[in-house]
Amino acid sequence: MTKSVGNVTFMGVPKTLHTVDEVLGAAAKLDLDNVLVLSECADGALVFLTTDMTLASANWLLDRMKFLLLAPELHQRKT
């Protein structure tokens, strides 16, 4: 399911994935072009992995994700 808001389209995927394999498997099935992986190790070290994209593109994706975190109603599925 997709939902468009302005010129942004959101894809419906499971809201919660429980393992790294599930997260990466969902990303692979969606055939994503630009991918960011953000994580934190047990010792508090941050992990930031990306596909081949510019710093500006990575920052743009992070800004869009922050928008979704602050406005979750724009990303809810209709039932």
Residue pairs with C-beta under 8 A, 6 or more apart in sequence:
1 11
1 12
1 77
1 78
2 9
2 10
2 11
2 12
3 9
3 10
3 12
3 74
3 75
3 77
3 78
4 10
5 74
8 64
10 68
10 74
10 75
11 30
12 77
13 26
13 30
14 26
17 23
17 26
27 35
33 51
34 50
34 51
34 53
34 57
34 58
34 61
35 50
35 51
36 48
36 49
36 50
36 58
36 61
36 62
37 47
37 48
37 49
37 50
38 46
38 47
38 48
39 46
39 47
40 46
40 47
41 47
50 58
67 74
68 74
68 75
